[in-house]
Amino acid sequence: FKLTYPSGTATAHLINSFHTPQGAKLAKKQVRMLGRFFSFSFLWSFFQWFFTGGDNCGFSNFPTFGLKAYQYKFYFDFSATYVGVGMICPYIINISVLLGGILSWGIMWPLIETKKGDWFPADVESSSMHGLQAYKVFIAVAIILGDGLYNFCKVLSRTLSGLFIQLRGTTTSTTSFTTEEDPTASPFTPKQPYDDQRRTRFFLKDQIPTWFAVGGYIIIAATSTAILPHMFHQLRWYYILVIYTCAPVLAFCNAYGAGLTDWSLASTYGKLAIFTIGAWAGSEHGGMLAGLAACGVMMNIVSTASDLTQDFKTGYLTLSSPRSMFISQVIGTAMGCVVSPCVFWLFYNAFEDLGLPNSEYPAPFATVYRSMAKLGVEGVSSLPRECLVLCYAFFGVAILVNVVKDSLPSQWGRFVPLPMAMAIPFFLGPYFAIDMCVGSLVLFVWERVDAAKAGAFGTAVASGLICG
């Protein structure tokens, strides 16, 4: 279908540029720049470590804007990582995150706190889901769901219309071609440039057999259906079978949508699994855990489809063998099965408060997804007063902002903030948004002073700061 896959195409152009004499010279300079900022970031973190005497201490907890602002998480935490992330992320992402932090921690939470004893009990802990924490989590969930639903509908409609047009076009081309004199040549061959013909020939010569793909999927589905219920007793075997039966259609939609828009909606499909399987299982039969486990299964299938197809686009443009790319992906996945649990176990043993709201590693989306599962199973009656009304309002606002963004001309639409990015600090706080905006400011000034160098070395500097 000749889909764009913007990230895959950009990666391919970057790889191809390294293999020109000019690209090789630039690559060496980029590596040197990355090494320089890696060293700076590492030494800076090492220096900070000497001034950290315990929790809420050191440079990372410096009350930059005063103690009252610090109480509501408005401070610069001197994190080279988030400054680097800010340099990589588009300006509108960083500004959206900061706006979300100001709206929530600057305006809403202080106002809702004044309703303590009226909207929610005055004696509940700050981390309780029957107090202020419920507003933080569920309003963020409402924004994420509103944004996800809008983009899901948008991408799905584009996917279906694009697929219909292309299938109709293919049929027309084939029909008109049957009247030609030479039926052995492809109707597309004369129109294709030589490079594209060569790429297509090279790509198709190393195909993965259909029987292997279908057989592999059936074996994985059978293995999952047999093993997962022993790991999660609440996840019945027929839930998994239903997921694996529906997943190929959703995976195709996600892969096609990512090709059109560069946007993988795996998390949206995961949320769909949370609500459907959670409600199906019910609260008496461990619906929360069943929903979360089902979300993991669904997201893995659907995200792999778009990621692998994106990689195939890169392989197509760089004349790489799709079979060797697929084998690499299998090896990487097998390594991940060993490495990921080991890394998790390392964190789990090193940090006693891992995943708790006010810890160093709060795992914000873990709380959000768990809250979704709870909502799917128990219903909305467990929420504090006016929380549901605010959720409805922000769900609608998220959709409205997206509608406005898409209806405006592109030169104005790019200034409209992104609801998904705004939702993240609702739960976490705005401190990392300030770091990211500092990264944006550094890049903005650099582009004004020397645009060519900023374009060539901006990503290398950001990567060095993050890695160090």
C-alpha positions, 0 to 999 in steps of 0.5 A, a space after each residue: 500500500 506504500 504507506 509512509 511510516 514516518 519514523 521508519 522512513 526517517 530512520 532509514 534516511 539517517 542510516 543511508 546518510 551514514 553510508 555517504 562520505 559526508 554522512 560518515 564524517 558527520 556521524 563521527 562528529 555526532 559520536 564525539 558530541 554525544 560522548 562529551 555530553 554523556 561525560 558531563 551528564 554522568 559527572 553532574 549526576 555523580 556530583 549531585 549524589 554527594 549532596 543527597 542525604 536522604 529522601 526529599 534532599 539535595 539538588 533534585 529537591 531544591 525549592 527553586 521557586 519558593 517553598 509554597 511552589 515546592 509544596 505543589 511540585 513547582 521546582 527545577 530538579 536539575 535532571 539532565 535526563 529530562 532536559 535531554 528529553 525536552 530537547 528531543 520532544 517537539 516544543 508543543 509536547 513540552 508546553 502541553 505538559 507544562 500547561 497541564 501541570 499549571 492547570 492541575 497543581 497550580 489551580 485545580 488541586 489547591 481549590 479541591 483541597 479547600 473542599 476537604 471534609 465536604 467533597 471527601 473525608 478530611 482524615 483520609 491519607 494523601 495516597 487514598 483513592 477516596 481523597 484528593 488522589 482520586 481526582 488526580 488519577 481519574 481526571 487524568 484517566 478521563 483526559 487520556 481516554 477522551 484523547 485516545 477515543 478521538 484518535 482511535 476513531 480518527 485513525 480508524 476512519 482514515 485507515 478504513 477510507 484509505 484501505 477502501 480507496 487503495 483496494 478500489 484503486 488496485 482493482 481498477 488497475 488490475 481490471 484495466 490492465 487485463 486488456 493490455 497486450 502483455 499480461 506478464 508484466 506488472 502494471 506498476 513496473 513502468 511507473 516505479 523508479 529504478 531504486 524502488 524496483 530494486 528495493 521491491 525485488 530485494 525485499 520480496 526475495 527473502 519473504 517469510 512463508 505464510 504457513 510459518 507466520 500463521 503456524 507461529 501465531 497459532 502456537 503462541 496463542 495455544 502456549 499463552 492460553 495454556 500457561 497464562 491462567 496458571 500465572 494469573 488464576 483470574 485470567 480464564 483460558 477462554 478470555 485469552 482465546 477471545 483476545 487472540 481471536 480478535 487481536 489480528 484485526 486490531 493489530 492490522 488496524 494499528 499497523 495500517 494506522 501507524 503507517 498513515 499517522 506514525 501513531 501506535 494506539 496500542 495503549 487504547 486497545 489495551 484499555 479496551 481489553 481492561 474494560 471488556 475483560 474486567 467487566 466480563 470477569 466481575 469483581 467477585 472473580 478477580 476482574 481487576 487482575 484479569 483486566 490488567 493481565 488481558 491488557 498486557 496480552 492485547 498491548 503486546 500483540 497490537 504494538 508488535 504489529 505496528 513496530 515490526 511493520 515500521 521496522 520492515 519499512 526501514 529495512 525496505 528503504 535500506 535494502 535489508 533482508 526482511 527475514 534477517 530483520 524478523 530473526 533479529 526481532 525474535 532474538 531481541 524479544 527472547 532477550 527481553 524475556 530474560 533481561 526485563 524481569 531481571 531489571 524489574 527484580 533489581 528495581 523491586 529489591 533496591 527500592 522498597 517504595 517502588 510504584 508508590 505515588 510519592 516515591 522516586 519511581 512512582 510508575 504513574 501509568 501503573 496507578 492509572 491503569 489499575 484505576 481503570 480496572 477498578 472503575 471497569 469492575 466496581 463502577 463509578 459509585 466508589 468515587 468521591 463527590 463531584 469527581 465523576 462530573 469533573 471526569 465527564 467535563 475533562 473527557 469532553 474537553 479532551 475531545 473538543 481540543 482535538 476537534 479544534 486542533 484538527 479543524 484549524 489550518 495546520 499553521 494555527 493547529 500546531 499551537 493547540 496543546 495535546 490533551 494526552 501530554 497535558 494529562 501526565 502531570 495531573 498525577 505526577 506534578 509539573 517538576 519534570 515539565 519545567 526540566 523539559 521546557 528548559 531543554 526546549 529553551 536551550 534548543 530554541 536558542 541554539 537554533 536561532 544562533 546556529 540552525 545547521 549545528 542545532 539540526 546536526 547535533 541537537 539529538 546527539 547532545 540530548 542522547 548524551 544527557 539522557 545516557 549519562 
